Amino acid sequence: MGLNKVVKLDNNTWSIEELGGMVYAFLLVGRERAVLLDTGFATCDFRKYARELTALPIDVINTHGHLDHVGQNWAFEKVYIHEADLALCGEHSDGAVRLSYLQDLLEEAKVPQGLARSKFVVRLLHKFCYIPQKKDLIPIHDGEPFDLGGRTLRVIHTPGHTHGSICVLDVERRWLFTGDTVCDEGVLLHFDHSCSVAVFRESIEKLKAQSGAWDKMWPCHHLKPLDNSFLDAYLACADEILAAGKPDGAAATQYLHQYGRIALSYTADKL
């Protein structure tokens, strides 16, 4: 599998880890149906991996609309996403937009320009960027249940990273799949399509109020699983940002506020 691998979490749950663990998708299997949480950048064949693990019908639930979570939506019949991220998912499925983001990532990673512009890398980028479009996305809403047969999932709307970000509660297992809402190293709120720090804080407070329903959290990036202490850390981090207020003379510049091992990036115009 090279940079991509499948990790078994229990007899009916797997993490599909793309690009050396840069992003995770999760396959959740019940008695009657299965759900794939996210479809990554699409540098690997998520449908093939999932089909090797179950013969049941597979639906997709996107935790949000970013390009590293929706890349192979087109390969599945039913794809669900929160209604607030429908437009974002369409934007991040566009080849030119995906190419621009990935070129920026190469630049941030300080990949030599000679390599980044080589025919091999350019061909590879175009392969991963110019993907078939999935037009018939199905909108989902806060609290919506999914019955997989002996395994119940429940959607929790957690705007912040994007307006349509969600977490998915695996009720019987007492696991919460957090997408990019709660991650080990930090959460990005500086995008044009991100919510304010205050809205993100409300989402974390919402999770905190329901946290008796789960014992572990499974994010789509970095260390996994996480415990609920990360909710307290993000609340404290947001509180420090909000208490400090807008920096003097600040425009819509990106800031990073560190709190212990986590951080929030944000812009001064969206506190």
N, C-alpha and C positions, 0 to 999 in steps of 0.2 A: 504493500500500500504506500510505501515511500513516506511522504510527509503527512499522509492521512491515515488514520487508524480508528478502529472501533473498540470501545472499552465497555465491558459488561458491568452494569451497576447492580442489577439483580437478575433473576431469571426472565423477567419481562421488560427490562429497561436497559437501554444502551446509550452511550454518548458517542456520537460520530464526530471525531476531532480532525479539523481541517488545518492544513498548512502548519503542521507541528504544534497544534493546539492553539493557534491564533484565534479560532472561533469554534464553538461547540454547537452541534445540533443534538437533540435528544429524541430517541424513538421510544414511545410508551405503548405497550401492547396489552390489550384486554382480552376477554374471551371471544369477542365478536368483531372488534375493530381495533385499529392502531392509529396513533397520532404521531406525526413527526413535527417536533417543535423546531421550526426554522429550516432553511435549505442553504445556508452558507453563502460563500462567494460563488460556489459552483465550480471550483477547481477540481472537485471529485464528483463521482456519480452517486449522489445521495439515494436516488431511487434504487439503484443496484444494491447498495449496501443494505438498505431497508428490506428489500425483497429477499435477500439472503437470510434475513433474520425472522421474517414472518410472511405467511401467505395470505393473511387477512387483508381486507380493504384498508388502505392507508390514506388518511386525511392529513393536511398540513395546517398547523396554526402558527402564524408568524407572531413573534413577540413584539416586533415593530417593523417599520418599513425600510430600514437601511440596507444598502447593497450587500453587506456581508451576512445578511439573514434571509434574503429573498431570492438568491441567485438561481435556484433551480425550481422555483414555484411552477414554472411552465410544464414540468414533467408529471404533475399530479392533477387529478381531476378536480378535487375539492380543496380550495385553499382559503382559510379564514384569516382575517386581520381586523383589528379594531377600525371602526369607521373613520376615526380621526387621522389614520395613517394611510388611507386609500390613495390619496394623491401623492404622498411621499413615496409609497411603494412603486407607483407608476413612474415617478421621476427617477428613482434609483434602479429601475429596470431598463432605463434608456442607455443605449451603448455609449453615446458621447459623454453622458454624465458619469457613468461608471469608469470610463477611461480617464476622465479628468481626475476623479478621486484617487484612482490607483497610481497615476503619474505623480500626484502630490505625495502619496505614501512613499514611493520610490525616492523622491527628493528628500523627504523628511528622514528616511533611512540612510541618506547619504550614499546611495548607490551611484557609482561612477557613471557620468553621462554617456560615455562610450558604450557601457554595458546596457544601460537603460534604453538607449536608442538603437541597440543592435537589432538585426532582422529577427533573430530568434525571440528576443523579449517582446518586440513589437507584435509579432505573430501570436505569441502567447497571450498578451494583453487583449488583443482583439478577440481571441477565442473566448476569453472569460468575460469580456465586456459586451459583445454583441450577441445577446442571448434572445431566444424566442420570448415574446411578450405573453404574460398571463393576464387576460383582460377581465375574466369573470370571477373576480375575487368576491368572497362572501363576507359581508361586514358582521362583526360580533360586538357584544356590548358587555359592560360590567355585570358580573354575576352570572353570566351565561354558563350553563352546565354542558358537559359532553360525557355521555354514557358509553364507555367502551365495552361494557359487559363485565361486571364485577370490578370495574375500575372507573371511578368518577373524577372528572377534571372540572375545575371551576375557574372562570376568568376573573381576574382582579385588575381593573383599569388603574394604571399608575403613571399618569402623565409626568413628564420631566425631561428625560433624554430625548423623547419625541412626544408629540401631543397624544399619539395613539399607543404608547408603550403599555404593555400588559405584563403581569405575572400570571402563572398558571399553577393553581393548587391541585396537587395529586392527593385527593382526599384520604383514601384508605391508607396510603403509604406515609402520609404526613410529611410530604416533601413539597417544597415550593420552588418552581422553576422561574427564575427572576429575569431572564433576558438580560438587558443592559441596565435595568433599574437598580440592582444591587450587585456590585462587583468588588473584588478584593482590592484592586489598586486605585480605582476611582471611577467616577461617572462624568460624562461629558454633557454639559448644558450650554455650551457656547455656540451651537449651530443656530442658523436663522430659524430652523424648524423646531428648536428646543423650547421648553417652557422656562418660566422664571425659577429662580432659586426657591421662592416662596411656594410655588405650585409643587415643585419637587418635594419640598419639605412636607407638604400636606399628604403627598403620596406615601412617603416613608412613615408618617404618623398613622396613616390608614393601615399600612402593613403592620406596624407595631401593635395596633389595637386588635389585629386578628392573629397575631403571631403564636397564640396558644394552639393554633390548628396545625402547625408544622414543627418538625424537629431539625430539619436541614434545608438549606437553600442551595440551589444549583444554578449558578450564573452561566452566561454564554462566553465568558472570557476569564482568563487568569486562574487563580486557585479555586478549587472546588472539592467538596462542598464547603459552605460557610455556615456559621451559627448565627443566632439572632443578635449577638453583640454588634454585628455590623450595622444593624438598624439604629442602635444608639449612637454609633460613631457618625453615621450620616446625619442624624438629627443634630448632633453637637456641631458638626462641620457647618451645616446650613445656618444654625443659630449664630455662629461666630461671624459668618458672612453678612447676615442680615443685621446683626447688632452694629457692625462696623459701618454699614451704609455704603453709599456710593463714594468712591475715592474722589478727592478734590480734583476738579478739572477733567474728570475721566470722560472719554467718549465711549463708543461701543467697542472697546478693546478687550481682548481675551485676558482673563485673570485665572490664576490657579491658587486655590486655598487648600493647604495640607492640614490634615488632622490625623495624627498617628500614621497608620499605614494606608489610609485612604485619602482621597482628595476630590474636590469638585472644581471643574473648570466652568467659567461663566463669563458673561459680559456685563459691564456696569450698567447698561441700559435695561437689564432684565433681572432685577433683584426681587 
